Amino acid sequence: MKLEEVPEPVSTYIRVKCKDCGAETLIYSHATTEIKCKICGSLLAKPTGGKVKILAEIIQTQNKDDS
């Protein structure tokens, strides 16, 4: 029996900072809905059918397995 390698996930979590109010939010790189700031309501990211288009400042990127 031959063992096959399991592929690494390409999705990540991204910490972004709102350009309007400065609030930080953790978003998923492959989100399927628009992501808005919980403080001021401005658009942080919008879906494109794959990875999201980020409209805010990226602070940090981390893998799904990292804490």
Biopython code that builds the backbone (N, CA, C, O; Angstrom):
import numpy as np
from Bio.PDB.StructureBuilder import StructureBuilder

atoms = [
    (1, "MET", "N", (0.838, -1.177, 0.000)),
    (1, "MET", "CA", (0.000, 0.000, 0.000)),
    (1, "MET", "C", (0.885, 1.243, 0.000)),
    (1, "MET", "O", (1.744, 1.398, 0.868)),
    (2, "LYS", "N", (0.680, 2.106, -0.952)),
    (2, "LYS", "CA", (1.484, 3.308, -1.086)),
    (2, "LYS", "C", (0.785, 4.485, -0.400)),
    (2, "LYS", "O", (-0.396, 4.740, -0.636)),
    (3, "LEU", "N", (1.522, 5.190, 0.445)),
    (3, "LEU", "CA", (0.979, 6.354, 1.131)),
    (3, "LEU", "C", (1.128, 7.586, 0.246)),
    (3, "LEU", "O", (2.177, 7.806, -0.358)),
    (4, "GLU", "N", (0.077, 8.379, 0.177)),
    (4, "GLU", "CA", (0.125, 9.607, -0.597)),
    (4, "GLU", "C", (0.276, 10.793, 0.344)),
    (4, "GLU", "O", (-0.220, 10.783, 1.471)),
    (5, "GLU", "N", (0.971, 11.816, -0.143)),
    (5, "GLU", "CA", (1.176, 13.016, 0.644)),
    (5, "GLU", "C", (-0.085, 13.861, 0.661)),
    (5, "GLU", "O", (-0.747, 14.018, -0.365)),
    (6, "VAL", "N", (-0.412, 14.398, 1.807)),
    (6, "VAL", "CA", (-1.570, 15.270, 1.941)),
    (6, "VAL", "C", (-1.119, 16.693, 1.606)),
    (6, "VAL", "O", (-0.143, 17.166, 2.189)),
    (7, "PRO", "N", (-1.788, 17.386, 0.696)),
    (7, "PRO", "CA", (-1.361, 18.736, 0.318)),
    (7, "PRO", "C", (-1.540, 19.732, 1.465)),
    (7, "PRO", "O", (-2.457, 19.605, 2.276)),
    (8, "GLU", "N", (-0.653, 20.718, 1.517)),
    (8, "GLU", "CA", (-0.740, 21.783, 2.517)),
    (8, "GLU", "C", (-1.868, 22.734, 2.133)),
    (8, "GLU", "O", (-2.076, 22.989, 0.947)),
    (9, "PRO", "N", (-2.599, 23.263, 3.109)),
    (9, "PRO", "CA", (-3.657, 24.216, 2.786)),
    (9, "PRO", "C", (-3.067, 25.539, 2.295)),
    (9, "PRO", "O", (-2.003, 25.956, 2.752)),
    (10, "VAL", "N", (-3.752, 26.186, 1.375)),
    (10, "VAL", "CA", (-3.283, 27.466, 0.861)),
    (10, "VAL", "C", (-4.022, 28.638, 1.506)),
    (10, "VAL", "O", (-3.689, 29.797, 1.260)),
    (11, "SER", "N", (-5.012, 28.336, 2.322)),
    (11, "SER", "CA", (-5.771, 29.394, 2.981)),
    (11, "SER", "C", (-5.042, 29.860, 4.235)),
    (11, "SER", "O", (-4.343, 29.085, 4.889)),
    (12, "THR", "N", (-5.215, 31.135, 4.559)),
    (12, "THR", "CA", (-4.582, 31.723, 5.733)),
    (12, "THR", "C", (-5.560, 32.676, 6.407)),
    (12, "THR", "O", (-6.606, 33.018, 5.856)),
    (13, "TYR", "N", (-5.198, 33.085, 7.587)),
    (13, "TYR", "CA", (-5.912, 34.156, 8.268)),
    (13, "TYR", "C", (-5.052, 35.403, 8.156)),
    (13, "TYR", "O", (-3.828, 35.330, 8.269)),
    (14, "ILE", "N", (-5.686, 36.543, 7.936)),
    (14, "ILE", "CA", (-4.959, 37.785, 7.725)),
    (14, "ILE", "C", (-5.486, 38.826, 8.703)),
    (14, "ILE", "O", (-6.693, 39.057, 8.781)),
    (15, "ARG", "N", (-4.583, 39.453, 9.445)),
    (15, "ARG", "CA", (-4.974, 40.536, 10.352)),
    (15, "ARG", "C", (-4.834, 41.837, 9.570)),
    (15, "ARG", "O", (-3.758, 42.165, 9.071)),
    (16, "VAL", "N", (-5.950, 42.579, 9.472)),
    (16, "VAL", "CA", (-5.963, 43.831, 8.724)),
    (16, "VAL", "C", (-6.371, 44.985, 9.629)),
    (16, "VAL", "O", (-6.993, 44.791, 10.674)),
    (17, "LYS", "N", (-6.006, 46.187, 9.205)),
    (17, "LYS", "CA", (-6.325, 47.398, 9.960)),
    (17, "LYS", "C", (-7.189, 48.292, 9.079)),
    (17, "LYS", "O", (-6.830, 48.584, 7.938)),
    (18, "CYS", "N", (-8.313, 48.717, 9.604)),
    (18, "CYS", "CA", (-9.236, 49.582, 8.880)),
    (18, "CYS", "C", (-8.562, 50.918, 8.597)),
    (18, "CYS", "O", (-7.947, 51.509, 9.485)),
    (19, "LYS", "N", (-8.679, 51.394, 7.356)),
    (19, "LYS", "CA", (-8.067, 52.674, 6.982)),
    (19, "LYS", "C", (-8.820, 53.860, 7.559)),
    (19, "LYS", "O", (-8.242, 54.935, 7.727)),
    (20, "ASP", "N", (-10.102, 53.683, 7.865)),
    (20, "ASP", "CA", (-10.897, 54.801, 8.370)),
    (20, "ASP", "C", (-10.771, 54.993, 9.881)),
    (20, "ASP", "O", (-10.507, 56.103, 10.344)),
    (21, "CYS", "N", (-10.959, 53.914, 10.656)),
    (21, "CYS", "CA", (-10.979, 54.074, 12.117)),
    (21, "CYS", "C", (-9.786, 53.430, 12.823)),
    (21, "CYS", "O", (-9.562, 53.697, 14.004)),
    (22, "GLY", "N", (-9.013, 52.586, 12.128)),
    (22, "GLY", "CA", (-7.834, 51.979, 12.732)),
    (22, "GLY", "C", (-8.098, 50.700, 13.503)),
    (22, "GLY", "O", (-7.179, 50.165, 14.123)),
    (23, "ALA", "N", (-9.321, 50.190, 13.486)),
    (23, "ALA", "CA", (-9.641, 48.954, 14.197)),
    (23, "ALA", "C", (-9.024, 47.756, 13.471)),
    (23, "ALA", "O", (-8.999, 47.714, 12.241)),
    (24, "GLU", "N", (-8.530, 46.789, 14.237)),
    (24, "GLU", "CA", (-7.936, 45.584, 13.669)),
    (24, "GLU", "C", (-8.961, 44.457, 13.620)),
    (24, "GLU", "O", (-9.769, 44.296, 14.535)),
    (25, "THR", "N", (-8.919, 43.672, 12.529)),
    (25, "THR", "CA", (-9.845, 42.571, 12.336)),
    (25, "THR", "C", (-9.101, 41.400, 11.740)),
    (25, "THR", "O", (-8.202, 41.589, 10.920)),
    (26, "LEU", "N", (-9.458, 40.189, 12.140)),
    (26, "LEU", "CA", (-8.885, 38.969, 11.592)),
    (26, "LEU", "C", (-9.850, 38.432, 10.542)),
    (26, "LEU", "O", (-11.008, 38.151, 10.848)),
    (27, "ILE", "N", (-9.371, 38.287, 9.289)),
    (27, "ILE", "CA", (-10.233, 37.816, 8.213)),
    (27, "ILE", "C", (-9.650, 36.552, 7.600)),
    (27, "ILE", "O", (-8.459, 36.272, 7.741)),
    (28, "TYR", "N", (-10.496, 35.795, 6.921)),
    (28, "TYR", "CA", (-10.109, 34.559, 6.246)),
    (28, "TYR", "C", (-9.764, 34.893, 4.802)),
    (28, "TYR", "O", (-10.481, 35.656, 4.154)),
    (29, "SER", "N", (-8.674, 34.331, 4.292)),
    (29, "SER", "CA", (-8.179, 34.687, 2.962)),
    (29, "SER", "C", (-9.098, 34.263, 1.826)),
    (29, "SER", "O", (-9.010, 34.820, 0.732)),
    (30, "HIS", "N", (-9.970, 33.300, 2.052)),
    (30, "HIS", "CA", (-10.875, 32.819, 1.010)),
    (30, "HIS", "C", (-12.340, 33.030, 1.404)),
    (30, "HIS", "O", (-13.186, 32.179, 1.131)),
    (31, "ALA", "N", (-12.633, 34.151, 2.039)),
    (31, "ALA", "CA", (-13.997, 34.451, 2.475)),
    (31, "ALA", "C", (-14.924, 34.579, 1.266)),
    (31, "ALA", "O", (-14.497, 34.985, 0.185)),
    (32, "THR", "N", (-16.178, 34.232, 1.458)),
    (32, "THR", "CA", (-17.151, 34.256, 0.363)),
    (32, "THR", "C", (-18.149, 35.399, 0.491)),
    (32, "THR", "O", (-19.040, 35.536, -0.348)),
    (33, "THR", "N", (-18.015, 36.217, 1.519)),
    (33, "THR", "CA", (-18.889, 37.368, 1.700)),
    (33, "THR", "C", (-18.051, 38.614, 1.929)),
    (33, "THR", "O", (-16.878, 38.522, 2.290)),
    (34, "GLU", "N", (-18.645, 39.769, 1.720)),
    (34, "GLU", "CA", (-17.940, 41.016, 1.984)),
    (34, "GLU", "C", (-17.663, 41.129, 3.476)),
    (34, "GLU", "O", (-18.496, 40.763, 4.305)),
    (35, "ILE", "N", (-16.485, 41.638, 3.803)),
    (35, "ILE", "CA", (-16.110, 41.802, 5.208)),
    (35, "ILE", "C", (-16.044, 43.285, 5.497)),
    (35, "ILE", "O", (-15.300, 44.029, 4.858)),
    (36, "LYS", "N", (-16.848, 43.709, 6.486)),
    (36, "LYS", "CA", (-16.917, 45.117, 6.855)),
    (36, "LYS", "C", (-16.375, 45.311, 8.264)),
    (36, "LYS", "O", (-16.407, 44.394, 9.084)),
    (37, "CYS", "N", (-15.880, 46.509, 8.534)),
    (37, "CYS", "CA", (-15.371, 46.869, 9.856)),
    (37, "CYS", "C", (-16.528, 46.867, 10.844)),
    (37, "CYS", "O", (-17.595, 47.410, 10.558)),
    (38, "LYS", "N", (-16.319, 46.262, 11.995)),
    (38, "LYS", "CA", (-17.370, 46.189, 13.013)),
    (38, "LYS", "C", (-17.556, 47.522, 13.739)),
    (38, "LYS", "O", (-18.582, 47.738, 14.385)),
    (39, "ILE", "N", (-16.578, 48.409, 13.636)),
    (39, "ILE", "CA", (-16.667, 49.704, 14.314)),
    (39, "ILE", "C", (-17.344, 50.752, 13.426)),
    (39, "ILE", "O", (-18.347, 51.348, 13.820)),
    (40, "CYS", "N", (-16.790, 50.976, 12.217)),
    (40, "CYS", "CA", (-17.311, 52.056, 11.371)),
    (40, "CYS", "C", (-18.099, 51.574, 10.157)),
    (40, "CYS", "O", (-18.768, 52.378, 9.508)),
    (41, "GLY", "N", (-18.037, 50.274, 9.833)),
    (41, "GLY", "CA", (-18.821, 49.735, 8.730)),
    (41, "GLY", "C", (-18.188, 49.855, 7.351)),
    (41, "GLY", "O", (-18.827, 49.501, 6.360)),
    (42, "SER", "N", (-16.954, 50.343, 7.255)),
    (42, "SER", "CA", (-16.324, 50.456, 5.935)),
    (42, "SER", "C", (-15.899, 49.080, 5.426)),
    (42, "SER", "O", (-15.652, 48.170, 6.218)),
    (43, "LEU", "N", (-15.816, 48.931, 4.122)),
    (43, "LEU", "CA", (-15.504, 47.658, 3.487)),
    (43, "LEU", "C", (-14.019, 47.336, 3.628)),
    (43, "LEU", "O", (-13.173, 48.128, 3.213)),
    (44, "LEU", "N", (-13.691, 46.167, 4.219)),
    (44, "LEU", "CA", (-12.305, 45.746, 4.405)),
    (44, "LEU", "C", (-11.841, 44.794, 3.313)),
    (44, "LEU", "O", (-10.689, 44.858, 2.885)),
    (45, "ALA", "N", (-12.732, 43.904, 2.853)),
    (45, "ALA", "CA", (-12.377, 42.924, 1.829)),
    (45, "ALA", "C", (-13.628, 42.478, 1.102)),
    (45, "ALA", "O", (-14.717, 42.444, 1.675)),
    (46, "LYS", "N", (-13.461, 42.130, -0.182)),
    (46, "LYS", "CA", (-14.598, 41.620, -0.940)),
    (46, "LYS", "C", (-14.177, 40.373, -1.701)),
    (46, "LYS", "O", (-13.037, 40.276, -2.154)),
    (47, "PRO", "N", (-15.102, 39.406, -1.847)),
    (47, "PRO", "CA", (-14.773, 38.133, -2.487)),
    (47, "PRO", "C", (-14.566, 38.291, -3.988)),
    (47, "PRO", "O", (-15.147, 39.168, -4.626)),
    (48, "THR", "N", (-13.713, 37.409, -4.542)),
    (48, "THR", "CA", (-13.445, 37.438, -5.978)),
    (48, "THR", "C", (-13.663, 36.079, -6.619)),
    (48, "THR", "O", (-13.411, 35.915, -7.813)),
    (49, "GLY", "N", (-14.126, 35.102, -5.850)),
    (49, "GLY", "CA", (-14.291, 33.751, -6.362)),
    (49, "GLY", "C", (-13.151, 32.840, -5.932)),
    (49, "GLY", "O", (-13.211, 31.630, -6.150)),
    (50, "GLY", "N", (-12.130, 33.398, -5.330)),
    (50, "GLY", "CA", (-10.984, 32.657, -4.794)),
    (50, "GLY", "C", (-10.549, 33.396, -3.544)),
    (50, "GLY", "O", (-11.257, 33.412, -2.537)),
    (51, "LYS", "N", (-9.379, 34.007, -3.620)),
    (51, "LYS", "CA", (-8.918, 34.828, -2.506)),
    (51, "LYS", "C", (-9.678, 36.147, -2.500)),
    (51, "LYS", "O", (-10.134, 36.619, -3.541)),
    (52, "VAL", "N", (-9.809, 36.734, -1.319)),
    (52, "VAL", "CA", (-10.502, 38.017, -1.215)),
    (52, "VAL", "C", (-9.592, 39.140, -1.694)),
    (52, "VAL", "O", (-8.367, 39.035, -1.641)),
    (53, "LYS", "N", (-10.215, 40.214, -2.161)),
    (53, "LYS", "CA", (-9.469, 41.416, -2.502)),
    (53, "LYS", "C", (-9.471, 42.279, -1.252)),
    (53, "LYS", "O", (-10.528, 42.722, -0.803)),
    (54, "ILE", "N", (-8.298, 42.518, -0.691)),
    (54, "ILE", "CA", (-8.178, 43.243, 0.567)),
    (54, "ILE", "C", (-8.088, 44.732, 0.283)),
    (54, "ILE", "O", (-7.235, 45.179, -0.484)),
    (55, "LEU", "N", (-8.975, 45.494, 0.909)),
    (55, "LEU", "CA", (-9.026, 46.935, 0.723)),
    (55, "LEU", "C", (-8.471, 47.678, 1.934)),
    (55, "LEU", "O", (-8.442, 48.909, 1.938)),
    (56, "ALA", "N", (-8.035, 46.960, 2.951)),
    (56, "ALA", "CA", (-7.490, 47.551, 4.170)),
    (56, "ALA", "C", (-5.986, 47.296, 4.224)),
    (56, "ALA", "O", (-5.428, 46.635, 3.348)),
    (57, "GLU", "N", (-5.346, 47.820, 5.248)),
    (57, "GLU", "CA", (-3.907, 47.632, 5.437)),
    (57, "GLU", "C", (-3.648, 46.268, 6.073)),
    (57, "GLU", "O", (-4.248, 45.936, 7.095)),
    (58, "ILE", "N", (-2.750, 45.472, 5.470)),
    (58, "ILE", "CA", (-2.410, 44.158, 6.012)),
    (58, "ILE", "C", (-1.375, 44.337, 7.110)),
    (58, "ILE", "O", (-0.337, 44.965, 6.902)),
    (59, "ILE", "N", (-1.665, 43.781, 8.277)),
    (59, "ILE", "CA", (-0.746, 43.867, 9.410)),
    (59, "ILE", "C", (0.057, 42.581, 9.545)),
    (59, "ILE", "O", (1.276, 42.624, 9.709)),
    (60, "GLN", "N", (-0.628, 41.422, 9.476)),
    (60, "GLN", "CA", (0.031, 40.139, 9.703)),
    (60, "GLN", "C", (-0.721, 39.040, 8.976)),
    (60, "GLN", "O", (-1.949, 39.062, 8.886)),
    (61, "THR", "N", (0.030, 38.082, 8.460)),
    (61, "THR", "CA", (-0.550, 36.898, 7.827)),
    (61, "THR", "C", (-0.104, 35.686, 8.614)),
    (61, "THR", "O", (1.069, 35.578, 8.971)),
    (62, "GLN", "N", (-1.022, 34.768, 8.893)),
    (62, "GLN", "CA", (-0.670, 33.565, 9.621)),
    (62, "GLN", "C", (-1.365, 32.358, 8.993)),
    (62, "GLN", "O", (-2.455, 32.478, 8.434)),
    (63, "ASN", "N", (-0.723, 31.199, 9.092)),
    (63, "ASN", "CA", (-1.311, 29.970, 8.575)),
    (63, "ASN", "C", (-2.494, 29.556, 9.420)),
    (63, "ASN", "O", (-2.635, 29.994, 10.562)),
    (64, "LYS", "N", (-3.337, 28.719, 8.866)),
    (64, "LYS", "CA", (-4.536, 28.249, 9.549)),
    (64, "LYS", "C", (-4.175, 27.469, 10.822)),
    (64, "LYS", "O", (-4.927, 27.502, 11.796)),
    (65, "ASP", "N", (-3.028, 26.766, 10.824)),
    (65, "ASP", "CA", (-2.637, 25.943, 11.963)),
    (65, "ASP", "C", (-1.976, 26.750, 13.073)),
    (65, "ASP", "O", (-1.913, 26.276, 14.207)),
    (66, "ASP", "N", (-1.477, 27.962, 12.786)),
    (66, "ASP", "CA", (-0.826, 28.798, 13.797)),
    (66, "ASP", "C", (-1.862, 29.397, 14.726)),
    (66, "ASP", "O", (-3.018, 29.580, 14.346)),
    (67, "SER", "N", (-1.447, 29.700, 15.935)),
    (67, "SER", "CA", (-2.366, 30.343, 16.887)),
    (67, "SER", "C", (-2.018, 31.774, 17.083)),
    (67, "SER", "O", (-2.683, 32.472, 17.849)),
]
sb = StructureBuilder()
sb.init_structure("model")
sb.init_model(0)
sb.init_chain("A")
sb.init_seg("    ")
for serial, (resi, resn, name, xyz) in enumerate(atoms, 1):
    if name == "N":
        sb.init_residue(resn, " ", resi, " ")
    sb.init_atom(name, np.array(xyz, "f"), 0.0, 1.0, " ", f" {name:<3s}", serial, name[0])
structure = sb.get_structure()
